[in-house]
Amino acid sequence: MTIAMARSAAAKFASIEELLLILADYIDDRGTLWSLCLSSWRFNCVFTSKLAELVVVRIEKDDDEETVQHLIDGLLAGPYLSDLRHLQLIVNNGPTFPEETLERIRKLLEYTPNLKIFTWESADGDIPVSTLVQLSQYCQPLEELHLISGPELNNYGTGFRDVLEKPTFKNVRVLECRSLGTWHALYIMNQCRNLERVKMTHMGYMLALGWVHSGYHAHLRAWISREEASRSSSKKPLKIDMCYSRSMKANYDCEVCDNPSMTSYNKPNNERYQQVWPWASGRAWQFHNGQVRHITYEYPHPEPVEILATPSNEQVF
């Protein structure tokens, strides 16, 4: 193909908006998208909506309310909030988050009706219940919910026990909680009606199910029993990965979570793996390393059953 023919083909491709929209779906690098938006008026019209699919809002402790207002108002003034698919909030002005900040977040959520992925990240505390309620009201198509808190606070979440209005997430398929207060995480999980994937990692020591905290065990067991019963005819899959510490240490490492190549299925005859939750219809394997436990649960029970290790007499759940 000559240079002239190549240029002609490229020009023809660039003139067809449908082809450019298909191309946009295969570009994940935001720098490339930004360059394309700046290259021509036509490209700007096509690729800007793709660039606006992810917006990151960062609020730091030293940001005053005027700064926060300017940030949110700038987003509200743009024409692409209806195209927003992933909103990531990094909010580090807690743990008592200012009401003005939460109100501006509420206003932002009100203008993102097509949101598919929501991420809350804060070194200062769990996501406020009021924000979750608003998220469920304004962003009903939401499919993924990612909640990350500071590890030093992950033992003190109180959940929704004293809250009159609770969120209900009908379309959330993926829930990820990291260092979230245990009750907070369990209650949020209970409000998601169509989960397929749950990751509850680096949870606090109170998830260890000794007699002192048997309420956690009862709550988790009741939830899994309910989910298995509702999925018994459809066999809709559910996978849970969860790790916790059996010590008071808030910040810890988990070999499974921190090593993507390590799973609960490829370590035959490893004494640190054992089958747990005999009451569940699905399969649950626990990997233990000192005080840290990692459990992987799958429903329906995968076949054939792999015998990885002989369960010990150690108390597990």
Long-range contacts (C-beta under 8 A, 24 or more apart in sequence): 14-42, 14-43, 15-42, 17-42, 17-46, 20-46, 20-47, 21-46, 24-50, 25-50, 30-54, 48-80, 49-80, 49-83, 52-78, 52-80, 52-81, 52-83, 52-84, 53-83, 53-84, 53-85, 53-86, 54-84, 54-85, 54-86, 54-87, 54-88, 55-84, 55-86, 55-87, 55-88, 56-88, 56-90, 57-87, 57-88, 57-89, 57-90, 57-108, 58-90, 58-92, 59-89, 59-90, 59-91, 59-92, 59-93, 59-101, 60-92, 60-93, 61-92, 61-93, 61-124, 63-93, 65-98, 65-100, 65-101, 68-100, 68-101, 68-104, 69-100, 69-104, 72-104, 72-105, 72-107, 72-108, 75-108, 76-107, 76-108, 76-111, 81-108, 81-111, 81-112, 82-111, 82-112, 82-113, 82-114, 83-114, 84-112, 84-114, 84-115, 85-114, 85-115, 85-116, 85-117, 86-115, 86-116, 86-117, 86-118, 86-119, 87-112, 87-115, 87-117, 87-118, 87-119, 88-118, 88-119, 88-121, 89-118, 89-119, 89-120, 89-121, 90-121, 90-122, 91-120, 91-121, 91-122, 91-124, 92-122, 92-123, 92-124, 93-124, 94-122, 94-124, 94-125, 95-124, 95-125, 95-153, 97-124, 97-125, 97-128, 102-128, 102-130, 102-131, 105-131, 105-134, 106-130, 106-131, 106-134, 109-134, 109-135, 109-138, 109-139, 110-134, 110-138, 112-138, 112-139, 113-138, 113-139, 113-140, 113-141, 114-141, 115-139, 115-141, 115-142, 116-141, 116-142, 116-143, 116-144, 117-142, 117-143, 117-144, 117-146, 118-142, 118-144, 118-145, 118-146, 119-146, 119-147, 119-148, 120-146, 120-147, 120-148, 121-146, 121-148, 122-148, 122-149, 122-150, 123-149, 123-150, 124-150, 124-153, 125-149, 125-150, 125-153, 126-153, 126-157, 126-180, 126-181, 126-184, 129-160, 129-163, 129-166, 129-167, 132-167, 132-188, 133-165, 133-166, 133-167, 135-167, 136-167, 136-168, 136-169, 136-191, 137-167, 140-170, 140-171, 141-171, 142-169, 142-171, 142-172, 143-171, 143-172, 143-173, 143-174, 144-172, 144-173, 144-174, 144-175, 144-176, 145-169, 145-172, 145-174, 145-175, 145-176, 145-188, 145-192, 146-174, 146-176, 147-175, 147-176, 147-177, 147-178, 147-180, 147-185, 147-188, 148-176, 148-177, 148-178, 148-179, 148-180, 149-178, 149-179, 149-180, 149-181, 150-179, 151-179, 151-202, 151-250, 151-251, 152-250, 152-251, 153-179, 153-181, 153-250, 154-179, 154-180, 154-181, 154-182, 154-202, 154-203, 154-204, 154-250, 155-181, 155-182, 155-204, 155-205, 155-206, 155-250, 156-181, 157-181, 157-182, 157-183, 157-184, 157-185, 158-183, 158-184, 159-183, 159-184, 159-186, 159-187, 159-188, 160-187, 160-191, 161-187, 166-191, 167-191, 168-193, 169-193, 170-194, 173-197, 174-198, 175-199, 176-201, 177-201, 177-203, 178-202, 179-203, 179-204, 179-250, 182-206, 182-207, 182-216, 182-244, 183-216, 186-216, 186-219, 186-220, 186-223, 189-223, 190-219, 190-223, 195-227, 195-238, 196-236, 196-237, 196-238, 196-239, 197-238, 197-239, 198-238, 198-239, 198-240, 198-241, 198-242, 199-240, 199-241, 199-242, 200-240, 200-241, 200-242, 200-243, 201-241, 201-242, 201-243, 201-254, 201-257, 202-243, 202-251, 202-252, 202-254, 202-257, 203-242, 203-243, 203-244, 203-245, 204-244, 204-245, 204-250, 205-244, 205-245, 205-246, 205-247, 205-248, 205-249, 205-250, 207-242, 207-244, 208-244, 208-245, 208-246, 208-293, 209-317, 210-315, 217-317, 220-317, 221-277, 221-279, 221-317, 224-277, 224-280, 224-282, 224-297, 225-279, 225-280, 227-299, 228-280, 228-281, 228-282, 228-299, 231-299, 231-300, 232-281, 235-300, 237-298, 237-299, 237-300, 238-282, 238-297, 238-298, 238-299, 239-296, 239-297, 239-298, 239-299, 240-295, 240-296, 240-297, 241-294, 241-295, 241-296, 241-297, 242-294, 242-295, 242-297, 243-292, 243-293, 243-294, 243-295, 244-292, 244-293, 245-291, 245-292, 245-293, 246-291, 246-292, 246-293, 247-291, 249-291, 252-291, 252-292, 253-292, 254-289, 254-292, 254-294, 255-287, 255-289, 255-292, 255-294, 256-287, 256-294, 256-296, 257-294, 263-296, 264-294, 264-296, 264-308, 265-296, 265-306, 267-308, 268-306, 268-307, 268-308, 269-308, 269-309, 270-308, 270-309, 271-309, 272-309, 273-308, 273-309, 274-308, 274-309, 274-310, 274-311, 274-312, 274-314, 274-316, 275-308, 275-309, 275-311, 276-311, 276-316, 276-317, 277-317, 286-316, 288-314
